Every structure is written in structure tokens, then in C-alpha cells.
Amino acid sequence: MRTIIIASDFTNIADDATAYAMEAAKVINAQVVLFHLHVMSVHVANARLSPASLQASLDQNREMVERKAKQLEDQFGVSVSVEWRMGDFYSELRDVIDLHDADLVVMGMAQKSIEQDLMGNTTTAAINKLKFPVLAIPKGAKFNGIKKIMFACDIDRGIHAFVLKRVRTVAMLFDAEVEIFHVTEKLEKIAEKGQLPDHVAKSFGDSLAGIRYLYKNVSSNAVVQEIENEINRSGADLLVMVPYRYGFWGSLVHKSKTRAMASGISTPLLSIPI
């Protein structure tokens, strides 16, 4: 992991995510791209400014973003470049991802609300639309290293090799232990470190070689609640999940568990799509 994109609108939530990402980037020696999508305010749009005045307003906003990037670079000692864009948020962000051959997008995670539960937000939409690893940082989160990663996954669906590679990479970058957490109807005991039940070992193969891990399985129909409980019990520094996609009719019945977790937990969530 060498290039991190921080998508920021410079709200308090985004600023918390930026500080977290900068600290993490410093630890793993990554470079940062500060992505900002400029949205013209209604007042400016209705002001009927001359082309010269409008361009001056855009230049002022771009210069503000560049100043913030320089401040971050000086504060954290991490290389920061700027991508200032206008247009559709997701189209522009995809373009920046491709342009910089990025490894990760970091975004702030809004606090939980009823509206958010029903409709989602920019971050949960990014998790669904980008098909790219997104690290969602909750408001107030501080980076104090990553020593315990909780990988909440559905063993019964099978785990794609790309996802396992990403989990292993993150664990090795931060020298973290991984807890593989599976919620199912059948209860199994916690495996010893370095051991997996036979059916789990078959799914994972040698993908976790070289890292410390353990496996836990709980019996419950309340998947999201069990994940939250285990985060609190284990003291995990990072939650990793795989967002599964449903068709139109399926999406009316199934609510993404990854989206639900990204709608207001207190632990950073790394979403790794298949």
C-alpha cells in the first residue's frame, strides 16, 4: 500500500479522517493524494458573476485546498499532492484512483441517523459504487496504531483471494493480529492461534501465511449486532468487511451489512470489494 487518496470536503468529520489517514500514511511510508470536489454554492450560482469573477472564485477555492495540503505535508512529514475537481463525485474520484494507481480511499464516516440507515450517505454510497477499497473513519477516531484487525466475513460464501491478500497486506504493514469472525447458526470454538477449522482452512489456504491470526464463530441471527459486540469485546482497532452486491429486487430485501456498519460505528471500517 503506497498511495492513499483522502477524499475531503473539510468538514469536522473529514478533518478527523484526514488526521487519521496522515498518521497511518506516516507509519507505512505512503504518499497521499488530497481529493476535493468543489461544489459551487447556490449563492454563487445565482449571483450571475462575470466569467472573470467566477474564475477568481474557483481559483480561490483551489488555492485554499493547496494550502491545506502544504500544511498537512509540513505537519506530518508525508508527501501530499492535490486533486481539485468539479463534476460528479464518483466519476471524478474513480478517475483520480486510476490516475494515481491508488491503493485505498479514505473518507469520513457520518454519525448514525434514521435517514442514514434508510438512504445511506456519501461514504456508504462510495463503498457500494466504487468497487474499490474504502477506509471509513468515524468522527473523533484517533490513530494509535493498528494491532488488532477484526475480519468479519461469511465463510459459507467463500473468500476471494484478492480480499485475503489485502487483509494479509494490511496486517503485515502494521504488524497486526487478525481475528477471523464468522456469524452463523452453527457454533464452533475459538481456534488456537495459527489454526483454523478444516472447512475454514480450505477456504483460506495459505493466504494468511506469515501473520498472526485466530478464528471465532458465534451462533446468531443478528449479524450486525454480533459484530458490534465482538468489536467491543476484542478491542479491535480496525474492522474489515466485504460488501456483497444484490440485484435490484434483492436490494429491496437485503440491507448491506457493510453499509449498516459504516452508518455509525466507532471503529474504522475497511471495505474490500470483490
N, C-alpha and C positions, 0 to 999 in steps of 0.2 A: 504494500500500500504506500504509494508515493505522492499522489496528487489528491487533495481533498478540496471539494467545492463547498463553500459556505454560502447558502442562499439566505440573504438578509434583507429585511425591509427596515431595519434599525429600530424596531420596537424593543421593549424591555425583554420580551421572550426571545427575540432574535439575538439580542446582545448577550444573553446568558448562553445561548447555543454557540455563539461565536467564541466567547471566552473559553468554553469547554473544548471546542474543536482546536483552538490555538494551542492550548496546553497539551492536548493529545498529539497534535502535529509536532510539537517540540520534542516530545518523548520519542517518537518514531522517525524523526528527521524527515518529515513530509513537507512538501510545498503546498501553499494554499492559494486558491482562486476565490476571490470575493465576488460573488454574483449578486447584482442588484438589478431588478426590473423596475424601471421608472414608470410610474403611472401618473399621468397628468391629472391634476386636481380639477374638480368641476369648476372651481372659480377661475382657474387659468384658461380652461377650455371655453368658458363663456365670456371671457374678458375681451375677445376679439383683438388680441395683441397683434402687432405687426410681425412679419416674419423675423425681423431682426430682434425684436423683444422676446419672441418665443424662443429663438435660438439662444439668446442670452440666458433665459431661464433654464434651458436644458443643460447648457454649459456649466451653469452654477451648480446644478444637481450633480453632474458628473464630477466636478472638481471636489465637491463635498465627499463623495464616495472615495475618490483617490486620496484625500486627506486622511480619511478613516483607515484606509488600507495602510498608509505610511505609518500611522500611529500604532496600528497592530503589529506591523513589522518591527518597529523600534521597541515596542513593549515586550514582545515575546521572542524576538530573535529568530523569526521564521519568515521565509520569503513569501510575500503576498503580492499577487497580481490582481488586476481588476477586470471584470467583465460587466460593463454597464450596457443594459439592453432596454429596448422598448418592444412591445408586441405581446404575443401570447406567452404566458409564463412558462408553460410546459414545453412548448416548441423551442423557445429560446434556451431553456435550461438543457434540453436534450442536445441542442447544437453546441453548447459550451462543454457538455460532457464529452462529446465526440472530438471537439477541437483540442481539448487538453488531455485526451485519453485518460480521463479521471478514474479513480478507484472508488470514490464514495461521495455522496452528497449529504451535507449536514443541514438540518433545519430545526427550528424551534418547535416545541410541542405545546399547543394551547391547552389551557386548563379545561377540565371536564365540564360539559354542559349538556342539557337535554337536546338543544339544537345540534350540537356537535355529534351527539350519539346518533341522531337521525340522519344528518346530512354530511357529517364529516367536516374536514377543514382543508386548508391548503396542503398541510403535511400528509394527512391521510390520503388525500387525492393524489399526491406525488407518489406515495407508496403503491397505489393502485395503477397509476398511469405510466410511470417512467420505466418500469421493468428494469430497475437498477438499484443497487444497494443504497438505502437511505438510513441515516442515523438521526433519529428524532430525540431531541434533548428537551426534557421538561423544564419549565421555569424554575429558576433557583438552583438547578443542578450544578455542582462543582466537580471539577476533575481532580480526583485524588488517586489516580492510577486505576488500572483495571486488573484486579487479582482473581475475581470470581465471575465467570460467564455462565449464565443460565441459558441453555439452548432448548427452548420449548418446541418440540417437534412431534409430528404424527408419524410414528414408526410404521403404522399399518399402511400408510400411503407410499412409503419408501422415501428415502432421502437422496436427492440428486447429488452427484459427485461434485458439481460446481459449488453447491451450498456447503458441503463438508470441507471442501478446500478453503473456502472463505472463513469458516469457523476456525479451522486449524491455523490459518494465517494470522487471524486476529489474536488467537490465544498465544501464538509464538511471539508476536510483536510485543505483547505486554507481559509475557511470562505468566499467563493466567491459567487457572484450573477451569475446566469445563464441566458443568453438570448437565447431562442429557436428561431432560424432564419430559415424561410422556404421561398424558392423562388418558386412561382407558377404563373399560369395565372390569378388566382382569388385573388383580393386584399382584405385584411382584416385589420382592425385597430389594433394598438398595444393594447394588453390586459393589464389590471391593474395587478400590481404585485400580485402573488398568484392566478391568474385566467387564465384559458385557454378557447378558444372556445370549444364548445361541442365535435366536432369531434376530436380535439386535446386531450382534456381531456380523451376521450375514449381510445386513443392510449397510453397515459402515465399513466392513472390510478393514483395510489398513489405512483408511483415510485420516484417522486420528493419531497415527504413529508419531511419537516424539513429543506428545503433550500429555499433561495430567488430566484425567477425567474420571467421572463416576456416573452411574446411571440410576435414575429413580423413576418409579412408576407408581401412580396413585389411581385409585378407582373412584370415579366421579362423573356425573353428567354436567357439572358446572365447570367447564374448562377454564374460562377466563378467571373465575374466582379462585380456582386451584392454582393457577399461575401466579396470581397476585399473592396468595398465601405463601407460596413457596419462595417468592422473591423476598418477602418479609422474613421468612424463617431462615433462609440461607444467607441473607445479606449480599445478594448478587449486585455487582457493580454495573452489569450490562445484561440486558435481555436480548436474545436473538430469536427471531421467528421467521417463518417462510409464509408469505401471503399467497394463499391459493385463490385461483380465479374461478368464478362461476359465470355461466351464461346469463342472459337477461332474466329468464324466468327463475333460474336458481338464485340470482342475486336478490330477488324479492323475498325468498325464504331464508337464505343463509346470510348472516351478517359476518363479515370478515373478523375473525378473532384477532388478527394483527391490527386491523383498524380499531377494534374495540380497545386493545391495549394501548394504542397510540392516542387514544382520546382522553388522556389524563392521568397516567401512572406517574410515579415519582422517580422511576429508574429509566435511564436512557435505553431506547429500543433500536436495535439494528435489524432492519428488514432486508432479507436477502431473497429476491425473487428467483424463481426457476427460469 
